[in-house]
Amino acid sequence: MAQDHAALATKGEVTPVAIRPGIGLQINGEHYRHTGDPQMPLLWYLRDVLQLDGTKYGGEHGEGGADLVLVNGKATSAMGMPMSKLDGKQVTTVEGLASTEGTLHPLQQAFIDEDAIGCGYCTPGWLIASMDLLNRRKDPSDGDIDSLPNLCRCGCQTRVRSAIKRAAAAMKQGAKA
């Protein structure tokens, strides 16, 4: 078989194959092209295809916020987002919050410092929703934090609030430096 291809190549009869049509997007700064089912939810693409399992399944309709990712900087349900709507978009998962060198984002560090993790299942969604909030409001109020769509059955909401406020302060300090 390889000899057949080599013989064709020497005769100039090899025709390059065009790039398969697909959905081009960036995930955590890397380019991907999805050529499968355009109705596949982003959550399954992340977890099953790319093996990025930080984003959790929170129910068929993304209840509780465990499945949140940032799409072009806005918190979005990965379960409710079909791949067909992501062409040309930038997606950030919880794995993409840390720097490429592995340094934690101030928000991630604040969650650790405030022990705002509980069982950990909802933590990725809290981090993404909090990141979206901090991108919109540099000094969020308790009401802003309470309006986040996330559920925690471990009772970490008070520590989450403290973590978000700690991160806001750290991010303001970082901006001044």
N, C-alpha and C positions, 0 to 999 in steps of 0.2 A: 504494500500500500504506500509506504513512504517513498519507494522507488518510483511509483506511478506519479506522485506529486512532484518529485524531483525532475522526472522526464518532462512533465508538463511545464514546469517552471523554466526549464532551459529552452523550450519551444516558444515561450511567451504566451502560453494559453491559460495561465492562472488569472482568474478575475477576483479582485478583492471583494469581500463581502461587506456590504454596508452595515453600519451600526444599527442594531435592532432598535426599532422605535421603543420608547419607554418614557418613564417619568424621571427626570433628572432633578435631584435635590441635594442639599448639603445637610449632613447630620454631624454635629459636633465638629464642624469645620472640614469634614472630608466629603468628597463628591461621591454620589451613588446614582445608579440608574436602575430603577425598578422596571422589569419587563414582564412581570407576572400580572395577576388579576388587578385591574385598576381600582376595584372596589374593596380590596384587602384593607382592613383598618391598619393605620400606622402602627398601632400597638403590636400587632402580630408581625409586621415587618421588622420592627425593632427587636422583639424578643425571639422570634423564630428564625428569621433570616440573618440578622446581624449579631444575634446572641447578646444584645444589650438588655439585660434583664432587670435593670434598676427600676424602670417604669413598670408599675404593677397593674394587674387587672382589678378593676374596682366594680365590676358589674357590666352588663350588656350596654348600658348607657353612660358609663363613666361615673357612676355615683360615688360620691365621697372624695373625689379628687386624687386618688392614688395613681391614676393614669395620665396625669398632666405632664405636658412637655411645653417648651416654648417654640412657637412657630412664628418666625419673624419677630421674636421678642415678646409675643403675647401668649399667656397661658392658654393651652388648648387641650381638650380631651383627645388623647391618642386613640382611644377606642372609637370615638365618634368621628374621626377624621380619615376618610378614605384616601388612599394613595393618589387617586386621580386629581385631588385638589392641592397637591403638594409640588407640582412641577415648578421649578425655579425658586422654591422656598428654602429657608434656612431653619433647621430644627435643632434645638438644644435639649438634650436629655439630662437627667441628673448626673450622668457620667461626664457630661461636657461642662459642668460648672467649674471644676478644678482646672488649674492651668495645665498646659501640656507637659510641664515639668513635674506635675503632681502636687503642687502647692494648693491647699484647699482655698476655696473662695471664702471671704469673710463670713458669709452666711452659713456655710457648712461648718466653719470653725465655731461660730456662735451656737449652733445647735449642739455641738459636742460640749462646749463650755457650760451651757445651761442645762445639760442633760435632758434635752428635748426630744429624745428619740423613742422612748417606750419600747414597744415590741419591734419597731422599725418598719412595719409594713406600709404605713402611711407617710413615712418620712420623705421619700422622694417627691411625692406630690406636694407636701408642705413646702419643701425647698423650692420647687418650681413656682408654686403660687406666690410664695414670699418674694422670690426673685422678680416676678412680674410686678408685684406691689412696690417693691423698692425701686424698680425702674421708673415707676410712675410717680411715686411719692417718696421723697428723700427722708422725711420724718413722719412715718405713718402713725396715726392715732390708734387707740384701742379699737375704735369703731371700724377703722380701715382693716385692721387685722381680723376682727370678729366677722367681717363680711367675706373672708376667704371661704371658698367652697369645700374645704377639707374637713374630713371627719377623723377623729382619733378616739378609739374606744378604750385606750389605756389611760386617758385623763391627763394628757400632756399639754393641753391647750394653754395653761398658764405659763409653762416653761417655754412653749413655742412663742408666745407673745414676748417674753423676755429675750429670747434668742433673736427675734426679728428686730427688736429695739436695739439690742447690742450690735447686731450687724449693721443697722442704719448708722449708728454712731461710728463704728469702725470704717465704714465706707465713706462717711463724711471726712473723717481724719485722713484717710488715704487720698481723697481728692485734694485736700489742702497741702499734702506733702509734695 
